[in-house]
Amino acid sequence: MLTRRIIPCLDVRDGLVVKGVQFQGLRTVGDPVELAQRYAADGADELCLLDVSASIEGRPPLLELVSRVAEKLFIPFTVGGGLRSVQQAREALRSGADKVALNSAALARPQLLRELASEFGTQCIVLSIDTKKMTNGYLVTTHSAGRTVAREALDWAQEAVSLGAGEILLNVIDSDGVRSGFSHGITDRIARNVTVPVIASGGAGSARHFADLFYSTAASAALAASIFHDGSWTPDRLKSMLADRGIEVRP
């Protein structure tokens, strides 16, 4: 198992960081440049910026904002939201992103993952899966969980990896913003059945939730927002606690 990573997430709408519960009731948290700089200084291993309104509005992420955030970072930086082509991914990478995350565009045209991997390498390509538990399993959703796709999350993850996705960002909608802990079952199922790292997202409300995730699943990393936005924990304090519990983390 690789060293576990801690990744703060900046969900951005209209140029500001927002946070809600299960993608609803979004409230403004702060300035993405300031928060990115703070989290990097506080020991984050990576940072993820997701433009949550880009797909709904039919546009790519705000590249000017991506550039301003990237200027302040010395850690890997993933950007997602609305990316639909190789050219748009190229522009995001040129603006300072180290990786690009795709969701709805990859579902609409899976071969895009192969094209992106061929152009930039699999290490740059993150498949973002927003999944929700239904009566017939965990299904994929898009457009900030507004649309459900008739695809089972594990099946889609495996197909995407075969096409060139180098990492899976798995956000479980049922847990998002609830702060009751990560969803271990589906996270471990996917992590043990794909050949690339899986980032768990959705549900972090305490330091114990990160420890439980890493004890109970094969997830390579944990992504969270609220626990960092409200100041209750910083990445370095969290990593110190995990190290004390025998979980290997980056210094």
N, C-alpha and C positions, 0 to 999 in steps of 0.2 A: 504494500500500500504506500502510495506517495504521501509526502508530508501534507497534512491538511491545510487548506487555505481559508482565510476569512476575507469576505468581499462585501463591503458596503455597497448599497445600490442607491442610485439617484433616479427616481421616477420624475421626469420633467414634463410639465405642461405649460405652454406659453412662456417658456424661458425660466420658470421657477420650479424648484423641487416641491413635489406634492406627495401626500400619502393618504391612503384610505383603508377601507376594510373590504376585502374581496373585490377590489377595483371600484368600489362605490364610495360616495361621500368624500371625495378628495379635498384635502385641506392643504394650504400652503405651508411649507416647512422652512424654506429659506433659499438663499442664492446658491446655485450649483457650483460656481467657481469657489466660493468661500468654503462650502462643505467639502468639496473634493480636496482642497488644500489641507483642511483640518484632518480629514480621515487619513490622508497619505502620511501626514506628519505624526499621526497617532498610531501608526503601525499596520495599516491595512495592507494586505498582500497584493490586492488588485482593486480596481474600481469599475463599476458598471453603470453606465448612463443609458436609460431607456426613455425615449420620447414617447410617452404613452398616448398622445393624441395624433401622432404622425400617420399611422395606418388609417385611422378613422377619417382624417382630413385628406388622405391620399397624397401625402408628400413625404420626402425623406427627412431625416433628422436635421435640426438646425446646425449647419456646419460652422457658422460663426461661433456658436456656443461651444461646439465640440473643440474648436481651436483654442478658445479661451480657457477651457478646462484643461486641455492637454498641456498647455504652456506651464501649468502649475504642478504637473505630476511627474514623478520619477518612478512610478510603478505601472504595471500593465493596465491598459484602459480599454474596456469593451464598450462599443456603442451599438445601440439597436433602436428600432422603431421606424417602420416605413421603407426600409431598404428593399428595392425590387429589381435591381440589375447589377451587373458587374461594374458598370460605370459609377453608379451611386456608391457601391462598396469601395471602389477605388478612391472616390472623393472623400469618404469618411476616413479612410486610412491615411490619405494625404493630409487630412486636417488634424491628425495626431492620434487617431485610434490605433491600437495594436491588434484588436480583433473586432469583427462585426458579428452581430447577432441577428438572426432572421427567424421569423415566425410565419406570418400569413403568406408571404411571397414564396417561401419554400413549399408550403402546402399547395399553393396554387400551381406551382411549377417546380417539382422536385429536382429536375435536371439543373436548376440554378445552383444547387449545392455543388454539383460536379463541376460546373463552369467556374465557380468561385474558388474551389479547391485547386483546380488546375492553374488558375491565374495567380493565386496568392499563397497557396499551401494550406493544408488542412488545419495547421496550428492557428490560423487566423479566423476560422469559421466556427461559429457557435450556433447550434440550433436551440432556439428558445421554445420550450413547450409549456404552454399554459394548459393545465389539465384539471378536470373536475370529475368527481365521483358521481356516476350515474348508476341506474339499476343494472346496466349491462357492462359495468367496468369503468375504468378511468378513460374518459374521452377527451380529445383535444379541443380547445377553444381558441378563438382568435378575436381581434378587435376589442381588446380589454375585456375578454370573457363574454362579449356580447353575442358571439356566434359559436355554436357548437358544430364540430366537424365529425363526420362518421368515421373517425379513425381512433383506434385504441392507442394509448400513449406509448406502450412498449413497442408495438408493431411499427409505429411511425419513427420512434427513436432508432430502431435497428435499421430501417430502410435508409434513414438520413445518414447514419454512420457509413453504410455501404456506399453512399453517393459522395461522401467526402466531408461530412461534419466532423470536426475534430474535438468537439466538446458539446455536452448537453447541459443546458440551463433549464432545470425542471421546477416550475412554479406550480404548486398545488393550490388552486383557487380556494378550496374549502378552508385552507389554513391561513390564507393571505391576510395579514393585518390583525388576525384574531389573537395572536401572541400566546397561544396555548401549546406550542411545540410544533416541530416539523412532522410531516406525514411520513413515518418510517417505512410503512409497507410498500407503497408504490415507489418510493425513492430507492429502497434497497433492491426491489425487483428489477428496476431498470439498470441500476448501477452494476448489478451482477450479470446482466445479460447484454451489455454493450462493451465494446473494446476501447472506449474513450472515457475520459473523466466526466463525472456527473456532478454538477453544482446543485445542491438542494436549496430551495427557496420557498418561503411561505411559512409563517408561524413562530418565528423566533421572538420570545418575550423575556427570556432570562438566559443567564450564562449556562445554567443546567441544561437548557434545551440543546445547546451546541454540543455539550458533552454527551448527552443521550443520543444525539444524531450520530456522532462519530463512533460511539460504542456499539450502536445497534445496526448501522448500515455501512455499505461500502462507498458512500459518497466521498468524493475527493475534496469538496469544498462546501462552504455554507455561505449563502448570500442573505443579507438582512438589511433592513432600513430603519424601522421604528426604534429598535433598541439603541441604535447609534444616534438617530435624530433627536431623541429626547434626552440624551446625555447620560443615561443610566449606566452605559458601558462604553468604553473605547476599545478599538481593536487590540491595542497592546495589552490592556488589562485582561481582556477576554482570552487572548493567547497565553498569557502568563497563567491564568487559572487552568486552561486546558493542559498546559505543560505539566502543571503540578499534579494533574490527574492521570498522567502517563500517556497523553495524546500528543503525538509528534506534530509540532507546528513549526512554521518558519520563524526565525528569530526576529 
